Amino acid sequence: MVKTYELRTKDEKALVEELGKLKAELAKARIGKVSAAATQVKASKIRVLRKDIARLLTIINEKRRDASRLAFKKKKYKPIDQRVKGTRASRRKLTTFEKTRKTVKALKKRNCNPLRKFALEAQSSYISTLKFLSLIHISEPTRPERISYAVFCLKKKKNH
């Protein structure tokens, strides 16, 4: 049985050579199983060889993936298997750049009609009544044009 930590220390060429040896040994064991009397020892030997081959292939794939990651680390585009998978919906949703883009018409409209702010002016006759009112909310302008309306919501103050 091959130990994983020992395999990780070897280079890829040595791993491929060892893989070839294990595959040849597995082929011999299978032929021996068919030709000779089927004993429990040979069946268990085949199982161990298959597990060793799988372990070796896993290590080889890990090393190749790590080498590929290093090669594409600072590149703009990565191979599909190295990209973040996420969910199907997250892969299809708009990026922040795409979300914030505006059409030429929308840009012109925004530049020509900036957001207007409104101030509340009280006449001297209403000042005495304003002491008992507090401003709750000022709505947005009704339309982005020169003549627009805003609604002021006033609430009666509680007596202290």
Contacts in CASP RR format, 6 or more apart in sequence:
PFRMAT RR
TARGET T0000
AUTHOR 0000-0000-0000
METHOD contacts of the structure
MODEL  1
MVKTYELRTKDEKALVEELGKLKAELAKARIGKVSAAATQVKASKIRVLR
KDIARLLTIINEKRRDASRLAFKKKKYKPIDQRVKGTRASRRKLTTFEKT
RKTVKALKKRNCNPLRKFALEAQSSYISTLKFLSLIHISEPTRPERISYA
VFCLKKKKNH
1 48 0 8 1.000
1 51 0 8 1.000
1 52 0 8 1.000
2 18 0 8 1.000
2 52 0 8 1.000
2 55 0 8 1.000
2 56 0 8 1.000
4 55 0 8 1.000
4 59 0 8 1.000
7 15 0 8 1.000
7 55 0 8 1.000
7 56 0 8 1.000
7 59 0 8 1.000
8 59 0 8 1.000
10 18 0 8 1.000
12 60 0 8 1.000
12 63 0 8 1.000
12 64 0 8 1.000
15 56 0 8 1.000
15 59 0 8 1.000
15 60 0 8 1.000
15 63 0 8 1.000
16 60 0 8 1.000
18 56 0 8 1.000
19 53 0 8 1.000
19 56 0 8 1.000
19 57 0 8 1.000
19 60 0 8 1.000
22 49 0 8 1.000
22 52 0 8 1.000
22 53 0 8 1.000
22 56 0 8 1.000
23 53 0 8 1.000
25 49 0 8 1.000
26 46 0 8 1.000
26 49 0 8 1.000
26 50 0 8 1.000
26 53 0 8 1.000
29 42 0 8 1.000
29 45 0 8 1.000
29 46 0 8 1.000
29 49 0 8 1.000
30 46 0 8 1.000
32 42 0 8 1.000
33 42 0 8 1.000
33 43 0 8 1.000
33 46 0 8 1.000
36 42 0 8 1.000
65 81 0 8 1.000
65 82 0 8 1.000
68 79 0 8 1.000
68 82 0 8 1.000
69 82 0 8 1.000
72 78 0 8 1.000
72 79 0 8 1.000
72 82 0 8 1.000
85 91 0 8 1.000
102 110 0 8 1.000
109 144 0 8 1.000
113 144 0 8 1.000
113 145 0 8 1.000
115 140 0 8 1.000
115 141 0 8 1.000
115 144 0 8 1.000
116 141 0 8 1.000
116 148 0 8 1.000
118 138 0 8 1.000
118 141 0 8 1.000
118 150 0 8 1.000
118 152 0 8 1.000
120 135 0 8 1.000
120 152 0 8 1.000
122 130 0 8 1.000
131 157 0 8 1.000
132 156 0 8 1.000
132 157 0 8 1.000
133 154 0 8 1.000
133 155 0 8 1.000
133 156 0 8 1.000
133 157 0 8 1.000
134 154 0 8 1.000
134 155 0 8 1.000
134 157 0 8 1.000
135 152 0 8 1.000
135 153 0 8 1.000
135 154 0 8 1.000
135 155 0 8 1.000
136 153 0 8 1.000
136 154 0 8 1.000
136 155 0 8 1.000
137 152 0 8 1.000
137 153 0 8 1.000
138 150 0 8 1.000
138 151 0 8 1.000
138 152 0 8 1.000
138 153 0 8 1.000
139 150 0 8 1.000
139 151 0 8 1.000
139 152 0 8 1.000
139 153 0 8 1.000
140 150 0 8 1.000
141 148 0 8 1.000
141 149 0 8 1.000
141 150 0 8 1.000
142 148 0 8 1.000
142 149 0 8 1.000
142 150 0 8 1.000
END
